Amino acid sequence: MAPFVELTEIGIRLGGKEIFAGMNARLERGVSYALIGKSGVGKSTLLNLIAGYLTPGSGSLTVGGEPVNGPRRGTAFLQQELGLFPWQTVAEAVGMPLRLAGGVTDKKEIANKTAGLLAELGLEGVAGSYPAQLSGGQRQRAALARTLIGEPDFLLMDEPTSSLDAVTKESIQLLVQEQQRKRGATLLFVTHDIEEAVLLGDVIFLLEAGGGLSSRKTADFEGGTAREDIRFYESCIELRQWMNAL
Ligand SMILES: Nc1ncnc2c1ncn2[C@@H]1O[C@H](COP(=O)(O)OP(=O)(O)OP(=O)(O)O)[C@@H](O)[C@H]1O
């Protein structure tokens, strides 16, 4: 079967610098992929390419069997900056992709869909609040709701929990996992957090300078992938050792 996402010999230069050349990768539908690698190797660049926000200088890129020539309807991208505007309430921000996409034009339908998703993500109490009135976790949930509202089949997330405290981080991680599984969406997320990679990724991509991409299935780690598992940290150590060995 053809992969959901296929990168063939992808190369890109930014500001006169070669970020990667000859990159190959395949992503299967419904699988969660963690993308890790040292700072500056090009993780965000790769997400931007797959999202259609950047155009590769060489090679081919397909999502859902179609060449990527710009943003794709079924791909939703949660960027580090979250993209919440100070002048929009949570409900306005979450409903915005539906208004922009033009597929849903009925105001009542947009309001109903938005309210349903806000309730599902525990945000019903802050629908009328502005970003400055929210906690970090609520802002992250609101941005996540905005990512999910168009029912995407492909979720891209750039460090979805990096700015959060440990407890909030755990609740957002669980939410991302629950939503990805429930929707059967393909997820590709960047993280610097080893535990998060093991916890949320079915597969871990390790990106190296120049575009070398290695992958490992977390199911193959000795210590399992559930935080409750007492041997979970053995998996984290295994991942660290793999990273250091490459
Ligand atoms: N628009 C741009 N113009 C020129 N160079 C760029 C541009 N965007 C990124 N770069 C460079 O490309 C390289 C990869 O950047 P990128 O942000 O993709 O790395 P990263 O792995 O996501 O880093 P980090 O983990 O620190 O977020 C860096 O050297 C960066 O300076």
The ligand as an SDF file (V2000), in Angstrom:
LIG
                    3D

 31 33  0  0  0  0  0  0  0  0999 V2000
   13.8080   31.3860    6.8720 N   0  0  0  0  0  0  0  0  0  0  0  0
   15.0700   30.9940    7.0720 C   0  0  0  0  0  0  0  0  0  0  0  0
   16.1040   31.5960    6.4440 N   0  0  0  0  0  0  0  0  0  0  0  0
   17.3670   31.1940    6.6310 C   0  0  0  0  0  0  0  0  0  0  0  0
   17.7210   30.1840    7.4560 N   0  0  0  0  0  0  0  0  0  0  0  0
   16.7400   29.5680    8.1180 C   0  0  0  0  0  0  0  0  0  0  0  0
   15.3680   29.9310    7.9810 C   0  0  0  0  0  0  0  0  0  0  0  0
   14.6140   29.1190    8.7620 N   0  0  0  0  0  0  0  0  0  0  0  0
   15.4880   28.2900    9.3840 C   0  0  0  0  0  0  0  0  0  0  0  0
   16.7460   28.5580    9.0090 N   0  0  0  0  0  0  0  0  0  0  0  0
   17.9530   27.8320    9.4320 C   0  0  0  0  0  0  0  0  0  0  0  0
   17.7270   26.4730    9.1490 O   0  0  0  0  0  0  0  0  0  0  0  0
   18.2940   25.6430   10.1430 C   0  0  0  0  0  0  0  0  0  0  0  0
   17.2470   24.7210   10.6920 C   0  0  0  0  0  0  0  0  0  0  0  0
   16.2980   25.4660   11.4400 O   0  0  0  0  0  0  0  0  0  0  0  0
   15.0500   24.7700   12.1590 P   0  0  0  0  0  0  0  0  0  0  0  0
   14.3240   25.8280   12.9080 O   0  0  0  0  0  0  0  0  0  0  0  0
   14.3060   23.9810   11.1590 O   0  0  0  0  0  0  0  0  0  0  0  0
   15.8010   23.7730   13.1730 O   0  0  0  0  0  0  0  0  0  0  0  0
   15.1960   22.9650   14.4000 P   0  0  0  0  0  0  0  0  0  0  0  0
   15.8200   21.6180   14.3420 O   0  0  0  0  0  0  0  0  0  0  0  0
   13.7130   23.0310   14.3940 O   0  0  0  0  0  0  0  0  0  0  0  0
   15.7990   23.8000   15.6130 O   0  0  0  0  0  0  0  0  0  0  0  0
   15.2830   23.9600   17.1450 P   0  0  0  0  0  0  0  0  0  0  0  0
   15.3130   22.5850   17.7270 O   0  0  0  0  0  0  0  0  0  0  0  0
   16.3010   24.8550   17.7460 O   0  0  0  0  0  0  0  0  0  0  0  0
   13.9020   24.5520   17.0830 O   0  0  0  0  0  0  0  0  0  0  0  0
   18.9000   26.5560   11.1850 C   0  0  0  0  0  0  0  0  0  0  0  0
   20.2680   26.6740   10.9090 O   0  0  0  0  0  0  0  0  0  0  0  0
   18.2000   27.8790   10.9290 C   0  0  0  0  0  0  0  0  0  0  0  0
   19.0210   28.9410   11.2760 O   0  0  0  0  0  0  0  0  0  0  0  0
  1  2  1  0
  2  3  1  0
  2  7  2  0
  3  4  2  0
  4  5  1  0
  5  6  2  0
  6  7  1  0
  6 10  1  0
  7  8  1  0
  8  9  2  0
  9 10  1  0
 10 11  1  0
 11 12  1  0
 11 30  1  0
 12 13  1  0
 13 14  1  0
 13 28  1  0
 14 15  1  0
 15 16  1  0
 16 17  2  0
 16 18  1  0
 16 19  1  0
 19 20  1  0
 20 21  2  0
 20 22  1  0
 20 23  1  0
 23 24  1  0
 24 25  2  0
 24 26  1  0
 24 27  1  0
 28 29  1  0
 28 30  1  0
 30 31  1  0
M  END
$$$$
